[in-house]
């Protein structure tokens, strides 16, 4: 078997790792995303060490100088991770030691373990990704709201059990998804709160005897507060489970949209047509126009569900403390973020360009007894009959019409059948009662399908989305301000100032 170089932690060992062992255990692919975050976390840690007198100003200056060079190399695409160094943390530390020398670079890991270091990197990356997903969700909501504004009074059939139920408007349907996604936004915001806690300072599991200042690293990294309990910190991956649960529900909701797009665009429904730029053809059937984006979104939902199950299965058997099993938490989470962001982006554009066939919607809404409930409600109000009895009368009426292959619009027959139940309604009045467009206008209860309610909800949802955008911006501003803060302190140290004279 091949041999590899000794590791930074190899003092206890008499033999180097085999290349097969390194290949089995390294996390380079997942860690590539964390290079910039690992450097930032190391800068904050080094500044804190010097501020607390644990390392000298000279140590700090040399450490920050080479961390800055590593950051520049990374931004220029010149910092790549070496699998022989296991992970991003060992790569960054090795870079320092190789360039600054062990007398300087070897001091960076004082009062720190890879156990809390990996969590710092993950927390920093994850909070950015949550904000990206929230922006994508808001963009999708905007696409739905645009549909709602244009179609607040466009009548269509509502469905339960995939059967015609009551008439609704296309705008009402669109705002239902906004209402749904606003709950997803709340879950993501809650997940962000859990992610934005500082694990740095927990060390391996028990804290440290060095006089560290966890409040300072919290400020330099833009976290809301330190996560206090060292053993719990090192053992915790539930914040990732929380994120994966939120992402799974986002995908469940995206899959539901996708399902509707798939059958709405069939010839049989014919109520939506996708733009050619978001449709696909067949390799053998030249007439085909397929909703592949919707189908792939529906199909990829399982990958995000799988990520959640993967993590929960991983966690259920682990004792307190760090276990190498935790290394397996990131690849499925990274993939889940990628899938969700891609699906959000594609569905937003697909909806913006979709052509909704309003005449077909109106035809369907008036063709299959969708206003039966309106007739029952009318009988309750105007004939003082109990709703249960009215329900039975209208159900009998529908059954009689179906047997004759007729609908409500066979007005003479409808009127005559009602007369058999001692109910006499003029045909002109029947037309009003059973008109789908009038039905949606009359459903004015809070949250109902009337255009007035749809427009009210549009305004309410827009206000909520503005508030969410402000929250996202506030979080992003906090992150950027902390990064700039760390950058400025680094600049001052590199120009020769003592960290003890810098206002922190």
Wavefront OBJ file of the C-alpha trace (Angstrom):
o trace
v 0.000 0.000 0.000
v 1.138 3.537 -0.711
v 2.423 5.803 2.046
v 1.638 9.464 2.637
v 3.258 12.349 4.452
v 2.859 12.679 8.187
v 0.011 14.790 9.497
v 0.020 17.846 11.762
v -1.358 15.664 14.524
v 1.102 12.797 13.936
v 3.269 13.127 17.038
v 1.575 10.184 18.736
v 1.994 7.914 15.706
v 4.978 5.970 14.440
v 3.708 5.430 10.888
v 2.163 7.666 8.255
v -1.327 7.124 6.910
v -1.672 5.049 3.785
v -2.979 6.737 0.671
v -6.030 4.475 0.878
v -6.752 5.639 4.422
v -6.479 9.274 3.400
v -8.700 8.732 0.374
v -11.318 7.063 2.571
v -11.349 9.758 5.247
v -10.695 13.094 3.568
v -13.482 15.646 3.048
v -11.895 17.784 0.332
v -14.876 17.903 -2.033
v -17.258 19.151 0.651
v -14.670 21.431 2.262
v -13.847 23.356 -0.911
v -16.854 25.565 -0.224
v -15.480 26.418 3.221
v -12.039 27.808 2.356
v -12.968 31.484 2.668
v -14.954 30.852 5.835
v -12.111 28.882 7.430
v -9.708 31.741 6.753
v -12.112 34.282 8.255
v -12.637 32.122 11.335
v -8.857 31.766 11.739
v -8.369 35.519 11.459
v -10.911 36.137 14.201
v -9.395 33.443 16.393
v -5.863 34.809 15.973
v -6.952 38.376 16.763
v -8.648 37.143 19.916
v -5.573 35.150 20.990
v -3.359 38.207 20.681
v -5.869 40.506 22.335
v -5.958 38.122 25.294
v -2.148 37.966 25.489
v -2.063 34.290 24.541
v 0.122 35.023 21.504
v 2.253 38.104 20.837
v 1.669 40.994 18.435
v 4.540 39.659 16.333
v 2.899 36.238 16.193
v -0.400 37.798 15.196
v 1.115 39.966 12.498
v 2.812 37.049 10.805
v -0.258 34.825 11.107
v -2.549 37.494 9.659
v -0.085 38.282 6.882
v -0.161 34.716 5.621
v -3.869 34.288 6.207
v -4.362 37.380 4.040
v -2.133 35.825 1.377
v -4.132 32.585 1.592
v -7.329 34.578 1.153
v -5.932 36.375 -1.887
v -4.821 33.069 -3.386
v -8.303 31.651 -2.768
v -10.024 34.615 -4.384
v -7.703 34.319 -7.383
v -8.398 30.606 -7.681
v -4.876 29.666 -6.636
v -5.662 28.036 -3.288
v -6.607 24.421 -3.807
v -7.046 21.773 -1.149
v -4.551 18.927 -0.944
v -6.298 15.607 -0.131
v -3.162 14.479 1.720
v -3.955 17.158 4.317
v -7.369 15.667 5.036
v -9.589 18.745 5.189
v -9.798 22.517 4.762
v -8.617 23.198 8.319
v -5.381 21.242 7.968
v -4.806 22.790 4.538
v -5.077 26.362 5.838
v -2.948 25.657 8.896
v -0.327 23.857 6.779
v -0.233 26.852 4.432
v 0.638 29.075 7.387
v 3.254 26.744 8.786
v 4.892 26.228 5.400
v 5.073 29.974 4.736
v 5.336 31.642 8.144
v 7.212 28.808 9.828
v 6.136 26.602 12.693
v 7.189 29.256 15.242
v 4.352 31.451 13.954
v 1.924 29.297 12.002
v 2.065 26.590 14.642
v 0.508 28.959 17.182
v -2.769 29.509 15.294
v -4.352 26.351 16.656
v -3.816 27.378 20.284
v -7.076 27.131 22.267
v -8.886 25.652 19.286
v -9.807 22.190 18.043
v -10.899 21.009 14.637
v -14.072 20.052 16.471
v -15.145 23.652 17.036
v -13.358 24.878 13.914
v -15.425 22.727 11.571
v -18.581 23.992 13.241
v -17.512 27.607 12.817
v -16.988 27.094 9.093
v -20.294 25.266 8.744
v -22.254 27.919 10.648
v -20.731 30.725 8.569
v -21.494 28.980 5.282
v -24.948 27.753 6.261
v -26.255 31.132 7.331
v -25.295 32.595 3.932
v -27.054 29.748 2.152
v -30.223 30.152 4.213
v -30.380 33.801 3.161
v -29.900 32.762 -0.474
v -32.816 30.328 -0.220
v -34.969 33.007 1.400
v -34.256 35.361 -1.502
v -35.179 32.625 -3.955
v -38.436 31.982 -2.123
v -39.285 35.679 -2.181
v -38.646 35.795 -5.932
v -41.003 32.854 -6.427
v -43.628 34.571 -4.275
v -43.267 37.684 -6.426
v -43.968 35.588 -9.525
v -47.129 34.223 -7.923
v -48.225 37.683 -6.798
v -47.852 38.986 -10.325
v -50.178 36.222 -11.508
v -52.590 37.092 -8.705
v -52.658 40.780 -9.609
v -53.448 40.012 -13.234
v -56.048 37.349 -12.477
v -57.849 38.299 -9.261
v -61.192 37.761 -11.040
v -60.192 35.077 -13.579
v -62.513 32.213 -12.795
v -61.284 28.624 -12.744
v -62.355 25.393 -11.066
v -61.022 24.696 -7.610
v -60.204 21.073 -6.876
v -60.479 18.661 -4.000
v -59.555 15.014 -4.547
v -58.510 16.289 -8.034
v -62.229 16.640 -8.793
v -64.067 19.895 -9.489
v -65.061 21.441 -6.174
v -66.049 25.141 -6.160
v -65.137 27.996 -8.476
v -62.114 30.019 -7.454
v -59.985 32.594 -9.240
v -56.541 32.036 -10.679
v -55.388 34.862 -8.411
v -56.804 33.007 -5.399
v -54.857 29.893 -6.415
v -51.648 31.926 -6.810
v -51.965 33.621 -3.425
v -52.459 30.212 -1.788
v -48.879 29.341 -2.701
v -47.624 32.664 -1.359
v -49.404 31.947 1.908
v -47.733 28.532 1.985
v -44.257 29.871 1.238
v -44.530 32.526 3.913
v -44.585 29.671 6.431
v -41.458 28.288 4.783
v -39.867 31.688 5.272
v -40.652 31.548 8.989
v -39.073 28.106 9.270
v -35.955 29.281 7.455
v -35.696 32.344 9.683
v -35.913 30.089 12.723
v -33.211 27.850 11.253
v -31.063 30.945 10.646
v -31.371 31.923 14.308
v -30.056 28.514 15.366
v -27.260 28.635 12.796
v -26.113 32.117 13.810
v -24.613 31.033 17.131
v -20.861 30.995 17.733
v -19.343 27.574 18.498
v -15.736 28.823 18.536
v -14.152 28.316 21.942
v -15.676 24.947 22.735
v -12.375 23.406 21.636
v -12.399 19.609 21.644
v -15.376 19.330 24.024
v -14.458 20.853 27.403
v -13.487 24.431 26.679
v -9.936 25.525 27.426
v -7.683 26.678 30.237
v -6.537 29.631 28.133
v -8.264 32.968 28.961
v -10.123 33.226 25.656
v -12.781 35.836 24.881
v -15.675 34.152 23.098
v -17.577 37.420 22.979
v -14.856 38.960 20.807
v -14.890 36.138 18.243
v -18.689 36.320 18.229
v -18.445 39.986 17.257
v -15.694 39.485 14.690
v -17.674 36.722 12.957
v -21.065 38.433 13.109
v -22.811 35.825 15.231
v -25.722 36.777 17.460
v -24.282 35.157 20.583
v -21.956 32.379 21.708
v -23.360 28.877 21.933
v -22.451 28.333 25.563
v -22.159 24.650 26.467
v -18.895 23.241 25.089
v -19.909 19.571 25.076
v -23.300 20.351 23.556
v -21.628 22.483 20.874
v -19.338 19.704 19.733
v -22.160 17.163 19.787
v -24.747 19.349 18.059
v -25.928 18.827 14.513
v -29.608 19.389 15.205
v -29.324 22.872 13.701
v -28.517 21.138 10.419
v -31.497 18.821 10.848
v -33.657 21.905 11.383
v -32.391 23.385 8.122
v -32.900 20.144 6.213
v -36.439 19.871 7.571
v -37.186 23.410 6.400
v -35.651 22.674 2.992
v -37.626 19.428 2.751
v -40.869 21.318 3.270
v -39.830 23.893 0.665
v -39.293 21.048 -1.795
v -42.591 19.417 -0.831
v -44.326 22.661 -1.729
v -42.343 23.064 -4.951
v -43.274 19.510 -5.863
v -46.940 20.351 -5.382
v -46.645 23.280 -7.779
v -44.815 21.032 -10.199
v -47.572 18.435 -10.051
v -50.165 21.066 -10.934
v -48.035 22.386 -13.775
v -47.687 18.858 -15.157
v -51.397 18.156 -15.382
v -52.512 21.728 -16.136
v -50.370 21.598 -19.282
v -51.880 18.345 -20.546
v -54.194 18.471 -23.574
v -57.034 17.213 -21.399
v -56.777 20.130 -18.945
v -55.438 22.684 -21.404
v -55.369 25.505 -18.863
v -51.675 26.433 -19.070
v -48.991 26.471 -21.747
v -45.318 26.738 -20.901
v -42.971 29.021 -22.787
v -40.765 27.198 -25.268
v -37.677 28.320 -23.357
v -38.840 26.241 -20.381
v -40.140 23.176 -22.247
v -38.571 20.105 -23.813
v -39.326 17.911 -26.807
v -39.229 14.208 -27.554
v -36.468 12.395 -29.404
v -39.018 10.415 -31.431
v -42.384 12.232 -31.243
v -42.088 15.613 -32.964
v -45.344 17.004 -31.567
v -44.358 16.703 -27.907
v -43.898 19.658 -25.524
v -42.944 18.340 -22.118
v -42.841 20.072 -18.681
v -39.436 18.636 -17.789
v -38.530 21.385 -15.306
v -41.618 20.652 -13.245
v -40.990 16.916 -13.452
v -37.352 17.246 -12.417
v -38.308 19.473 -9.507
v -40.830 16.871 -8.422
v -38.198 14.148 -8.825
v -35.428 15.979 -6.989
v -37.594 16.422 -3.929
v -36.528 12.931 -2.891
v -32.891 13.984 -2.825
v -33.620 16.637 -0.206
v -35.802 14.247 1.803
v -32.927 11.775 1.582
v -30.509 14.327 3.002
v -32.735 14.803 6.045
v -33.114 11.055 6.592
v -29.366 10.611 6.081
v -28.590 13.059 8.885
v -31.259 11.802 11.283
v -30.021 8.236 10.815
v -26.462 9.418 11.424
v -27.371 11.226 14.640
v -29.589 8.659 16.328
v -26.808 6.366 17.550
v -24.069 8.826 18.489
v -22.897 9.438 22.056
v -22.115 12.960 23.270
v -18.864 14.441 22.027
v -17.375 14.600 18.556
v -17.636 11.514 16.350
v -16.150 11.245 12.880
v -19.629 10.335 11.628
v -20.305 14.085 11.758
v -18.082 14.523 8.705
v -20.966 13.030 6.699
v -23.348 15.885 7.569
v -22.128 18.367 4.967
v -22.303 16.653 1.525
v -26.071 15.978 1.725
v -26.728 19.452 3.137
v -24.673 21.111 0.401
v -26.598 19.124 -2.217
v -29.920 20.048 -0.597
v -29.060 23.745 -0.763
v -28.031 23.390 -4.418
v -31.210 21.537 -5.373
v -33.528 23.969 -3.595
v -31.862 27.083 -5.002
v -31.877 25.699 -8.548
v -35.536 24.649 -8.373
v -36.601 27.998 -6.942
v -34.807 29.862 -9.702
v -36.210 27.753 -12.532
v -39.799 27.692 -11.277
v -39.809 31.464 -10.817
v -38.893 31.996 -14.459
v -41.234 29.257 -15.665
v -44.203 30.869 -13.918
v -43.361 34.366 -15.149
v -43.537 33.163 -18.746
v -46.439 30.685 -18.508
v -49.566 31.386 -20.559
v -52.759 30.703 -18.599
v -55.740 29.904 -20.804
v -58.475 31.908 -19.125
v -61.249 30.942 -21.548
v -60.580 27.258 -20.933
v -60.589 27.870 -17.189
v -63.981 29.593 -17.397
v -65.343 26.783 -19.540
v -64.294 24.179 -16.993
v -65.567 26.205 -14.054
v -69.074 26.345 -15.549
v -69.193 22.814 -16.945
v -69.231 20.402 -14.034
v -71.593 21.536 -11.273
v -68.886 23.575 -9.476
v -71.531 26.011 -8.202
v -73.679 23.329 -6.541
v -72.679 24.602 -3.096
v -73.845 28.091 -4.081
v -77.291 26.703 -4.888
v -77.439 24.872 -1.563
v -76.413 28.063 0.270
v -79.086 30.010 -1.620
v -81.784 27.568 -0.521
v -80.660 27.884 3.086
v -80.864 31.672 2.975
v -83.958 32.161 0.835
v -86.102 29.119 1.605
v -85.239 28.637 5.286
v -84.357 24.987 4.755
v -81.631 23.333 6.839
v -78.289 23.006 5.094
v -78.358 19.203 5.355
v -81.720 19.098 3.557
v -80.491 21.594 0.959
v -77.389 19.473 0.445
v -79.586 16.446 -0.228
v -81.817 18.357 -2.657
v -78.940 19.718 -4.706
v -77.173 16.347 -4.663
v -80.357 14.741 -6.027
v -80.599 17.472 -8.688
v -77.006 16.861 -9.832
v -77.613 13.123 -9.932
v -80.692 13.563 -12.123
v -78.822 15.870 -14.513
v -75.848 13.502 -14.741
v -78.139 10.608 -15.613
v -79.524 12.678 -18.485
v -75.991 13.826 -19.475
v -77.014 17.428 -18.825
v -75.630 20.278 -16.701
v -77.003 23.239 -14.760
v -76.952 25.250 -17.995
v -79.841 23.196 -19.303
v -81.942 25.788 -17.550
v -85.437 24.533 -18.281
v -84.615 21.051 -17.069
v -82.834 22.359 -13.980
v -85.816 24.547 -13.101
v -88.332 21.740 -13.652
v -86.385 19.283 -11.542
v -86.275 21.764 -8.672
v -90.020 22.233 -8.957
v -90.384 18.500 -8.274
v -88.940 19.331 -4.831
v -91.348 22.261 -4.401
v -88.662 24.822 -5.177
v -89.524 27.369 -7.846
v -86.691 29.647 -8.941
v -86.967 31.821 -12.065
v -84.439 30.885 -14.736
v -82.822 34.333 -14.717
v -82.295 33.992 -10.995
v -80.924 30.471 -11.434
v -78.390 31.840 -13.889
v -77.249 34.356 -11.296
v -77.009 31.768 -8.516
v -75.112 29.248 -10.633
v -72.774 31.691 -12.420
v -69.169 30.868 -11.514
v -67.907 34.446 -11.777
v -70.636 35.721 -9.470
v -69.909 32.847 -7.100
v -66.298 33.889 -6.591
v -67.347 37.518 -6.075
v -69.808 36.490 -3.381
v -67.302 34.469 -1.340
v -66.238 37.507 0.655
v -65.420 35.839 3.969
v -61.947 36.446 5.360
v -59.470 34.597 3.151
v -62.124 33.764 0.564
v -61.871 33.790 -3.202
v -63.626 37.104 -3.921
v -61.496 39.546 -5.924
v -61.736 42.003 -3.038
v -60.284 39.440 -0.624
v -57.648 38.319 -3.110
v -56.506 41.906 -3.570
v -56.480 42.460 0.182
v -54.335 39.345 0.655
v -52.002 40.446 -2.130
v -51.379 43.674 -0.227
v -50.927 41.833 3.060
v -48.528 39.298 1.569
v -46.506 42.023 -0.139
v -46.083 43.734 3.227
v -44.899 40.471 4.765
v -42.448 39.893 1.925
v -41.061 43.395 2.367
v -40.563 42.642 6.059
v -38.800 39.372 5.216
v -36.563 41.155 2.718
v -35.645 43.670 5.399
v -34.811 40.816 7.788
v -32.645 39.166 5.155
v -30.904 42.465 4.436
v -30.357 43.054 8.153
v -28.768 39.629 8.507
v -26.607 40.190 5.433
v -25.564 43.621 6.683
v -24.573 42.117 10.027
v -22.445 39.499 8.262
v -20.797 42.035 5.952
v -20.143 44.445 8.806
v -18.463 41.700 10.838
v -16.326 40.681 7.877
v -15.278 44.303 7.322
v -14.575 44.637 11.028
v -12.233 41.648 10.933
v -10.674 42.985 7.735
v -10.025 46.419 9.256
v -8.453 44.981 12.399
v -6.255 42.797 10.188
v -5.213 45.842 8.144
v -4.298 47.798 11.257
v -2.235 44.923 12.620
v -0.465 44.488 9.299
v 0.455 48.194 9.256
v 2.254 47.766 12.571
v -0.328 48.601 15.222
v -0.553 46.536 18.375
v -3.828 44.703 18.706
v -4.007 46.129 22.243
v -4.190 49.707 20.915
v -6.849 48.944 18.309
v -10.370 49.785 19.355
v -12.241 46.494 19.337
l 1 2 3 4 5 6 7 8 9 10 11 12 13 14 15 16 17 18 19 20 21 22 23 24 25 26 27 28 29 30 31 32 33 34 35 36 37 38 39 40 41 42 43 44 45 46 47 48 49 50 51 52 53 54 55 56 57 58 59 60 61 62 63 64 65 66 67 68 69 70 71 72 73 74 75 76 77 78 79 80 81 82 83 84 85 86 87 88 89 90 91 92 93 94 95 96 97 98 99 100 101 102 103 104 105 106 107 108 109 110 111 112 113 114 115 116 117 118 119 120 121 122 123 124 125 126 127 128 129 130 131 132 133 134 135 136 137 138 139 140 141 142 143 144 145 146 147 148 149 150 151 152 153 154 155 156 157 158 159 160 161 162 163 164 165 166 167 168 169 170 171 172 173 174 175 176 177 178 179 180 181 182 183 184 185 186 187 188 189 190 191 192 193 194 195 196 197 198 199 200 201 202 203 204 205 206 207 208 209 210 211 212 213 214 215 216 217 218 219 220 221 222 223 224 225 226 227 228 229 230 231 232 233 234 235 236 237 238 239 240 241 242 243 244 245 246 247 248 249 250 251 252 253 254 255 256 257 258 259 260 261 262 263 264 265 266 267 268 269 270 271 272 273 274 275 276 277 278 279 280 281 282 283 284 285 286 287 288 289 290 291 292 293 294 295 296 297 298 299 300 301 302 303 304 305 306 307 308 309 310 311 312 313 314 315 316 317 318 319 320 321 322 323 324 325 326 327 328 329 330 331 332 333 334 335 336 337 338 339 340 341 342 343 344 345 346 347 348 349 350 351 352 353 354 355 356 357 358 359 360 361 362 363 364 365 366 367 368 369 370 371 372 373 374 375 376 377 378 379 380 381 382 383 384 385 386 387 388 389 390 391 392 393 394 395 396 397 398 399 400 401 402 403 404 405 406 407 408 409 410 411 412 413 414 415 416 417 418 419 420 421 422 423 424 425 426 427 428 429 430 431 432 433 434 435 436 437 438 439 440 441 442 443 444 445 446 447 448 449 450 451 452 453 454 455 456 457 458 459 460 461 462 463 464 465 466 467 468 469 470 471 472 473 474 475 476 477 478 479 480 481 482 483 484 485 486 487 488 489 490 491 492 493 494 495 496 497 498 499 500 501 502 503 504
